Amino acid sequence: MITYRVAQSATDFKNAATLVHTAYMQEGYISEQKPSGISSFLNRPGAATIVAIEDNTVRGTISIVKDSDRGLPMDCTYKEQVDGLRTDGRHLAEICQFATDQNQQSDLPARNTSLVTLGLFAHIVQIGLADSTISDLCFTVNKKHEGFYRAIGCTTIGPQTNYARANGAVSQGFFLHLASLQKQKETNPFIGKILTYPVNKEITDPTLLN
């Protein structure tokens, strides 16, 4: 059984960071010489890390960072476009450090990876919907994952770019206007799954990112 919780203990944070490090190293998004630098955004108010647990093992993780005077991780590449959203009155939060355990040598069933992905994404969207101070979620994703974000109604932010926080990997910025999700629920089955997913209510507490 897969369960989800907000990382609070040192062990949860360490295991989440280890999973992200391993997954991103395998994909070439980071190197020992070029870490992403995103961890500094996670150690502050307005940020939270969610972990997916199966058999006492962290099988996936995802983080959310609410916009503040310090900005968002993607400002390093898309600041002009993100500032445009801010000027338009959008209230932003960035989703980052999204990783699942895809080690095929694991003694845990690899088929559960897709379930973990859905569960983590559903929780992070529900966090955004529960927080009245967030209107849009932002992402910077590798080009090979673009199809997923387009399928759920995300809008591109600027052009593809060599993302500095992913070791120069070709990436695309997106934002998702949360108010649009309900309108798409009936016509987009995946959005329907996200909005009806049985999330852990403790995670979607509106005060989580305060």
Secondary structure, DSSP 8 states (H G I E B T S, - for coil): -EEEEE--SHHHHHHHHHHHHHHHHHHTS--SSS---THHHHSSTTEEEEEEEETTEEEEEEEEEE--TT--TTHHHHHHHHHHHHHTT--EEEEEEEEE---TTSSS-GGGHHHHHHHHHHHHHHHHHH-TT--EEEEEEEGGGHHHHHHTT-EEEEEEEEEGGGTTEEEEEEEEEGGGHHHHTTT-HHHHHHHHS---TTTT-TTTT-
